[in-house]
Amino acid sequence: MARKIKLQKKSASQLAVDALYAEAGKRASASVCCPVAQLKSFVELCLSQSCGKCTPCRIGLARAADILSDILSGAAEQEDFTVLKDLAQTILQSADCAIGFEAARQILSVTEASEKDFLSHVTKGECTVTFDAVPCSAACPAHVDIPAYIALTKEGRYKDAIRMIRYDNPFPAACALICEHPCEGGCRRSLVDAPVNIREIKRVAVDHAGNVPVPECLEKTGKKIAIVGGGPSGLTAAYYLQLMGHETTVFEQRAKLGGMMRYGIPRYRLPERYLNKDIDAILSTGVKTYLNTSVDEEKFAEILREYDAVYLPIGAQGANLSVEGADADGVYSAVSLLRSMGDKKAPSFKGKRVVVIGGGNVAMDCTRTAKRLGAKSVKCVYRRRIEDMTAQPDEVQGAIAEGCEVIPMLSPERIVKDENGKVTAFVGKPQIPGPVEHGRPKPVDADKDPVVILCDIVVIAIGQQIDSDAFVKRGVPAKRGRFSAEESCLCCEIGGTPVFAGGDALTGPSTVVRAVEAGKVAAAAIDDRLGFDNVLERTVEVPAAKAGSAPARGRIDAGERAAEERNGDFDIMACPLTAEEAAAECSRCLRCDHYGMGAFRNGRTEEW
Amino acid sequence: MVNLTIDGKEIRVQKGTTILEAAKKAGIRIPTLCYLKEVSETAACRICLVKVEGQERLSASCNTLCEEGMVVSTTAPEVLKARKTNLKLLLSRHNTSCTTCVRDGNCTLQELSKEMNLLDNDFPVSFPKKKWDEALLLQRDASKCVQCLRCVNICGKIQSVNVWELRGTGAGAHVGIRDGLSFGEAGCTYCGQCITHCPTGALSERDDTEVFRSFADDAELTTVVQIAPAVRTGFAEATGLTKAQGTEQRMAAALKKLGADYVFSTDFTADLTIMEEGNELLRRIAEKGTAAEAAKRGEKVFYPMFTSCCPGWVRFLKINYPDMAGCLSSAKSPQQMFGAVTKTYFAEKTGIPAEKIRCVSIMPCTAKKYEAAVREVNSTGGRDVDLSLTTRELGRMLRGTDVAALPEVGFDSLLGEYTGAGSIFGATGGVMEAALRTAYFVVNGRDPKADAFKEVRAESADPALVKCWRDAEFKLGDATLSVAVASGLKNARALVEAIRAGLVMYDFVEIMACPGGCAGGGGQPFTDGEEKAFARGKELYRLDASRAVRFSHKNMEVLKLYETYLGSPLSEKAEELLHTNQETWEL
């Protein structure tokens, strides 16, 4: 009898199902939906994959789906919700394979995290989820009207596009280059092909708009607001408060404004002329600034006395040097290295062997900066896997392309120095992925010998501290250095003066657009708190959406200058879209402000 | 301008015109369901689909703009098929029970089904069932909702009240109450605009016609009916008569036919309201001075006296700006004045005991049902107005009656006379104008020209041309009186906010909750897609112009009421019967 063994070949049907799964993956990230309905779909998907051998999976998942249907239709009682959770527990305990028990794990996870939603369905027959009309704008922390500025850019109305962006974010130029674009994660175009290249479209508008004057400020209110910290959050708050008619003063510790955008983000990512353009526009609203002015306890007390409100976006400037041997000559904190770049006092790494410790974007900035400073070799060591890095994947790939090395699964043990106190080596302890915690495997010491990397320079890029002591001593609440505030950014009131906090000092080290968000929220809250209801109106007219949707076509990325060309200088790395590319990319926008829910909820807010 | 072709016809339209409006202009009908011009252009129902040449998929004509060179087909096979399928889908979720539906014969869904010759539905029918308190004057039957979202849009965009909301997502998405509140918590003003813009029977007023029958059929009871000014502008439509047939006198005859013992016009108490409210205004000015004087003194904010005859507005103000309730005129609305006078003066003069009288009002309004039930507004022991019916309910009671064949009769006397000033109460600006006519007389001792104050009338039916509010200044003796008029609650909100912010200062402000005033009231008959408030208002102004008497203070029966019963305006008796404490109403 012939053997029944043959080459594997995917059928057309199987290929279609594979494509379906890929689609499902895209849909999964596209929008905020009812957790009950999503869980029901997921359980049904899992059930359809079950082989049907075992009871918990074959019948248990089916019953779970039934209960979820009942919850959705309003037929379920509160008890059914308990039954669902118990059932999931049993499936988790007793299913024979991952098809069953992993499905159950998700049931438990979603029911726990979304209990409120389930109970609302069960007790009131009401879903708590509100559908976001325009997913990109909803995903953008600053809620910039993205379809509007894409449409304006498409029509060549670049100045209006900048006005439209500034309405929600006064850093169009900086964000055109360095925003981590969470907007794209929500882009509905990904259901057709891939998200619109929103950030590069913004750069097109920025590059072609020339100077765009800021709107006129509203009538003076006579209120004075102090802002401690001239980073993205502080300047955002200053901008909107000025427009609302208040008088703002920014106290900045360093010689120039911009915070981490100037003293953290390297110039090859954000050239000064872009940053200065935004800052000049913000200052043109009449913001007063005190540069080279540190705010200590005494100064803070004085500010509290003299101003009607205080905003504390002080950033996260403090270095973390918690590695043995960090006092050696040749050890830099990421903060100090990048700050010296901002101050144009760059050290020379010519011919040096550099080790960078860390896996975040800042570590990548240090790695690529070290390369550009002439280092002979740059090795970035990280205690987890590459896929666990918090750095943007593009950044990691970019660093590797530029000739840097990324060494994962190596935890810093100590820095070795010679008799003169100079760095000679980095010693790392090899790691192995342990149990998953918060979505990432926790690294644990592997049964391997320590690794010694000979080097001259070590840059420690593992977290930043918040220097909030001066403020905490005067009564501003904080936990482990981070300020505590309400959703409105209000921290406390000291001697009748309301104190607000935002940016990295509130959230911990985060992105520019999150800092902008906090600045906006704080500006609105300060205006409210001072008894005003100043409304900033959106006046730019948005081009009407055209009939029909553009068919599927590839997303265009302008890319970067060649790795071997760019790794020797600090000139801007990202290439701009050409006119042809910009037109094509703009036309990929599906205009969710007009189609779908946009048609109902008007697609945009006229004011905030 | 943009050139395009629709169904082979070359058309030239303004830039920014939708395909739907362009087709309409060219005489090409595209069926619609969820569409409500400029209010609801959500493209949700997908009935108004058309084919645009070169496009892979069909477009919703209601929110697709015409483009140069566009070639559109409204009848391509795929268009007709998609429309029909979408209608079938909607019907598969709709409780089709036309024979017992309040909207039978005036239902957009029914019309579309007829138009598309839909004789069966392949999709199994199932619809949501939701409990609704049958005692509420606003009734919602979720099983008939097609989620056109018009109610959401009207309540939000035109009234700024936002009772309704699209809640949930996916298959569970439904029209519900904002933020998951109960209906009572949502701040509904009972204006009824959601009812008059609902394309199906999902929204309606509580039907109280059986209560009327129980009054009329009881030989022991005397049924006294009052008919509001604006009802006559909707009567013909509600009963299927021509305008010529649907006269005021035939309306009176119809009510007699239904069993009313007396038929009066609320215009009578509209004149009475003017006497009270006009004098209240003058008293207020004497006490507090005018807005102009306040401005001269450098005062930053000045609260006016607001009219109080519209219960939707009164509720709106009390819910949203409770601190301003005291700014409302204490004069009761004409409906309530009528009830109070009927159960006292009328009872006394006719010798019919008040407890044997049932006072019924026919109103263009749904909120009047609420007002009649407010405890504080009743001053004769029980209810002054026992029952308030809408114009539509009147129409429903008259089904099966050959109204056109009824001989015309006059209104009864005693409370029957009315003037042109009373009639224009039903149009936005009418109360203001009527009050100014009488205030002028009180101050100057002579009548103004009847049309002297027509500046406060609505200027246009086109919402785009209607300002948030209209204002004017008039000389009244030595004083300068600043007045403002608004209709529609979004406009009212804007006006109130401007007053509170000190941006404007007025002495007297008239507000009607429904756009265009009572003529476009939530209790009026309606036809999908037609806004008739402005035209009906014009009709009221025509009636005003045709009246022999156009001043409330010249209403002889009103004067007789004062002479023989009330004394003078604002007298103690008048205060007791015709005024209310606005701050103690239950909401």
Chai-1 contact restraints between the chains, C-beta under 6 A:
chainA,res_idxA,chainB,res_idxB,connection_type,confidence,min_distance_angstrom,max_distance_angstrom,comment,restraint_id
A,C33,B,T169,contact,1.0,0.0,6.0,A-B,restraint_1
A,C34,B,T169,contact,1.0,0.0,6.0,A-B,restraint_2
A,A37,B,G170,contact,1.0,0.0,6.0,A-B,restraint_3
A,L72,B,G172,contact,1.0,0.0,6.0,A-B,restraint_4
A,E126,B,G180,contact,1.0,0.0,6.0,A-B,restraint_5
A,C127,B,G168,contact,1.0,0.0,6.0,A-B,restraint_6
A,C127,B,G172,contact,1.0,0.0,6.0,A-B,restraint_7
A,V129,B,T169,contact,1.0,0.0,6.0,A-B,restraint_8
A,F131,B,T169,contact,1.0,0.0,6.0,A-B,restraint_9
A,A544,B,L65,contact,1.0,0.0,6.0,A-B,restraint_10
A,A547,B,V52,contact,1.0,0.0,6.0,A-B,restraint_11
A,A547,B,S59,contact,1.0,0.0,6.0,A-B,restraint_12
A,A547,B,T64,contact,1.0,0.0,6.0,A-B,restraint_13
A,G548,B,Q55,contact,1.0,0.0,6.0,A-B,restraint_14
A,A599,B,T42,contact,1.0,0.0,6.0,A-B,restraint_15
A,A599,B,A43,contact,1.0,0.0,6.0,A-B,restraint_16
A,A599,B,N63,contact,1.0,0.0,6.0,A-B,restraint_17
A,F600,B,T42,contact,1.0,0.0,6.0,A-B,restraint_18
